[in-house]
């Protein structure tokens, strides 16, 4: 994806497996960006993976190493990123636990434990 060699850290292992999953459910590689830069309060951050559709980011994915539990702190990090990106779909994973969040403007955030399938992510990613 990044067209360069990357050290296989525990978090990178989770990231690569998530990319493999996305490709297996039909998301095209040209619709993915890895370590996408985000500026928040004057600081530079990077979203692990974003999915684009029609030149607009549709989904934010945050990956943590398998030994790191998904906590309120992780969710707060994703919400900060989403404050900038303004998305309605977010995934958080540590390779063992996966959470898929969707935003309904009338009901707020809802959570599904597990990975979404292609239909849940579908936004016409061509």
C-alpha positions in Angstrom: 0.0 0.0 0.0 2.7 2.5 1.0 5.2 1.3 -1.7 8.0 0.9 0.9 9.2 -1.6 3.4 7.7 -1.3 6.8 8.9 -2.8 10.1 6.4 -5.4 11.2 5.6 -4.0 14.7 2.7 -5.5 16.6 0.4 -2.6 15.5 1.6 -2.9 11.9 0.6 -6.6 12.0 -3.0 -5.6 13.0 -3.0 -2.9 10.3 -1.9 -5.3 7.6 -4.5 -7.8 8.6 -7.2 -5.2 8.6 -6.1 -4.1 5.1 -6.2 -7.8 4.0 -9.7 -8.1 5.4 -10.9 -4.9 3.6 -9.5 -6.2 0.3 -11.1 -9.6 0.8 -14.6 -8.0 1.2 -14.2 -6.0 -2.0 -12.7 -2.6 -1.0 -10.2 -1.7 -3.7 -6.7 -0.8 -2.8 -7.0 2.6 -4.5 -9.7 3.5 -2.1 -7.5 3.0 1.0 -4.9 5.3 2.6 -2.6 4.2 5.4 -1.3 6.6 8.1 -3.5 9.4 6.7 -2.3 12.8 8.2 -4.8 14.6 10.4 -4.1 18.0 12.0 -5.9 18.5 15.4 -5.4 21.6 17.6 -2.2 22.4 15.7 -0.7 18.9 16.3 -0.1 16.3 13.5 -1.6 12.9 14.0 -2.1 9.9 11.6 -5.2 7.8 11.1 -4.1 4.2 10.7 -6.4 3.5 7.7 -9.1 5.5 5.9 -11.4 4.4 3.2 -12.2 6.8 0.4 -15.2 6.9 -1.9 -15.4 9.5 -4.7 -12.4 11.4 -3.3 -14.0 11.8 0.1 -13.1 9.8 3.3 -16.0 7.6 4.3 -14.5 5.4 7.1 -11.8 5.9 9.7 -10.0 2.8 11.1 -7.8 2.9 14.2 -5.6 -0.1 14.9 -3.9 -1.0 18.1 -1.5 -3.9 18.9 -3.2 -7.1 20.1 -1.8 -6.6 23.7 -3.5 -3.2 24.0 -7.1 -3.4 25.1 -9.6 -1.1 23.5 -10.4 1.5 26.2 -12.2 4.8 26.6 -8.9 6.4 25.9 -8.8 4.7 22.5 -12.4 5.8 21.8 -11.5 9.3 22.8 -8.6 9.3 20.3 -10.9 8.2 17.5 -13.5 10.9 18.4 -10.7 13.5 18.3 -9.8 12.4 14.8 -13.4 12.2 13.8 -14.0 15.8 15.1 -11.7 16.8 12.2 -13.0 14.3 9.6 -16.7 14.4 10.4 -17.4 10.8 9.4 -20.4 8.5 10.2 -18.4 5.2 10.2 -15.5 4.2 12.4 -13.8 1.0 13.2 -11.5 0.3 16.1 -9.5 -3.0 16.3 -6.6 -4.6 18.1 -6.8 -7.7 15.9 -8.7 -9.6 18.6 -11.5 -7.2 19.4 -13.2 -5.2 16.7 -15.8 -2.4 17.2 -17.8 -0.8 14.4 -19.4 2.5 15.2 -22.0 4.2 13.0 -23.5 7.7 13.5 -27.2 8.3 13.0 -27.9 12.0 13.1 -31.2 11.4 15.1 -30.1 8.6 17.4 -26.3 9.2 17.9 -23.6 6.6 17.8 -24.4 2.9 17.7 -21.9 0.1 18.2 -21.5 -3.3 16.7 -18.9 -5.7 18.2 -17.2 -7.4 15.3 -16.1 -6.4 11.8 -18.6 -5.0 9.3 -19.2 -6.9 6.1 -19.0 -5.3 2.6 -22.7 -4.4 2.7 -22.3 -2.4 6.0 -19.3 -0.5 4.5 -20.8 -0.1 1.1 -20.8 3.5 -0.2 -20.1 2.6 -3.8 -16.3 2.6 -3.5 -15.7 2.6 -7.2 
